[in-house]
Amino acid sequence: MCHKLLGGARLYLLLLKFDEDLAARTRRRGCRECGGRLDSGRYRRKPRGAENLPAGYEWRFSFCCAVRTCRSRHTPASLRFLGRRVYLGAVVVLATAMQQGVTPWRASRLRALLGVSEQTLARWRQWWATTFVQSAFWKAGRAALCLAV
């Protein structure tokens, strides 16, 4: 069931569309250092964890200030990539979620499906439990997930 989600092109196209929207918003705002125009400074990634990704999926959106004396880099948030991780964000999220109550069978299935080691799965789980919950992104966004009482 999870391999069908990760294998479907619709999920990846939707995440790409979200990233395009985030990139457009960043570009419209301009340079946060000097207010200058932002030029495309995208760079290639080698995403792991999925096959047959849509064309252009390997490009990470990023911008450089056009003002010669500034040249600040602005890389918008991404739903496809989690920071410098080489595995796709959807893969990391799903694998980490499946680690809850992991059984030896589930762990072996994840390793076979995603091509990751047991140590990588443990590292991802540790990252979600510690680093992620301390991030500014999570601290700002967790209120949006609270249920109204």
C-alpha positions in Angstrom: 0.0 0.0 0.0 2.7 2.6 0.8 4.7 1.5 -2.2 1.7 2.4 -4.4 1.7 5.9 -2.9 5.4 6.4 -3.4 5.2 4.9 -6.9 2.4 7.1 -8.1 3.3 10.1 -10.3 0.4 12.2 -8.8 2.1 12.6 -5.4 5.4 13.7 -6.9 3.7 16.1 -9.4 1.7 17.6 -6.5 4.8 18.1 -4.4 6.6 19.7 -7.3 3.7 22.1 -7.8 3.8 23.1 -4.1 7.6 23.7 -4.4 7.0 25.8 -7.5 4.5 27.9 -5.6 6.9 28.4 -2.6 9.7 29.4 -5.1 7.5 31.9 -6.8 6.6 33.5 -3.5 10.2 33.7 -2.5 11.2 35.3 -5.8 8.3 37.9 -5.6 9.5 39.0 -2.2 13.0 39.8 -3.5 16.2 39.8 -1.6 15.8 40.0 2.1 19.2 41.6 2.5 19.0 44.5 0.0 15.6 44.2 -1.7 17.1 43.4 -5.1 15.7 41.2 -7.8 16.3 37.5 -7.4 17.7 35.5 -10.3 17.3 31.7 -10.7 20.2 29.8 -9.0 18.7 26.4 -8.9 20.9 23.3 -8.4 20.6 19.7 -9.3 19.9 17.1 -6.6 20.1 13.3 -6.9 16.9 12.3 -5.1 16.8 8.7 -3.8 13.8 6.6 -2.8 11.7 6.7 -6.0 11.9 5.8 -9.6 10.5 7.5 -12.8 10.2 10.9 -11.3 8.6 13.7 -13.4 11.0 15.7 -15.6 12.7 18.5 -13.7 12.1 16.8 -10.4 15.9 16.7 -9.6 16.2 20.5 -9.6 16.1 22.3 -6.2 14.7 25.8 -6.5 17.0 28.5 -5.3 17.7 32.1 -6.1 20.6 34.6 -6.0 20.3 38.3 -5.6 21.0 40.1 -8.9 22.8 43.0 -7.1 26.5 42.6 -7.6 27.5 43.8 -4.1 25.0 41.5 -2.5 24.6 38.1 -4.3 22.8 36.6 -1.3 21.3 33.1 -1.8 17.7 32.5 -1.1 16.5 28.8 -1.0 12.8 28.5 -0.3 11.3 25.7 1.8 10.7 22.5 -0.1 8.2 19.7 0.3 10.3 17.4 -2.0 13.6 17.7 -0.2 14.3 17.7 3.5 17.4 20.0 3.9 20.5 18.2 2.7 19.1 14.7 2.9 19.5 12.7 -0.3 16.2 10.7 0.1 13.0 12.4 -0.9 11.0 14.0 1.9 7.9 11.8 1.2 10.1 8.7 1.6 11.6 9.9 4.9 8.2 10.8 6.3 6.6 7.5 5.3 9.5 5.4 6.5 9.6 7.2 9.8 5.9 6.9 10.3 6.1 3.1 9.6 8.9 2.9 12.2 6.2 3.4 14.9 5.6 0.0 16.4 8.1 -1.4 13.9 8.3 -5.2 13.6 11.2 -7.1 12.1 9.0 -7.8 9.1 8.1 -4.1 8.6 11.7 -3.0 9.0 12.9 -5.6 6.4 10.1 -4.5 4.1 11.1 -0.9 4.4 14.8 -1.7 3.8 13.9 -3.7 0.7 11.4 -1.2 -0.6 13.5 2.0 -0.1 17.0 0.5 -0.3 18.0 2.0 3.0 19.9 0.4 5.9 18.5 -0.3 9.4 20.9 2.5 10.6 19.4 5.0 8.2 15.9 4.2 9.4 17.0 4.6 13.0 18.7 7.9 12.1 15.6 9.2 10.5 13.5 8.3 13.4 15.9 10.0 15.8 15.9 13.1 13.6 12.1 13.4 13.7 12.1 12.8 17.5 14.8 15.4 18.3 16.0 17.8 15.7 12.7 18.3 13.8 10.7 19.1 16.9 13.2 21.7 18.0 13.3 23.4 14.5 11.9 26.9 13.9 9.7 25.4 11.1 8.0 23.0 13.5 7.6 25.6 16.3 5.9 28.0 13.9 3.8 25.4 12.2 2.6 23.1 15.0 -0.1 25.5 16.1 -1.8 25.0 12.7 -2.2 21.4 13.5 -3.9 21.9 16.9 -7.5 20.8 17.1 -10.1 23.4 17.9 -11.7 22.8 21.3 
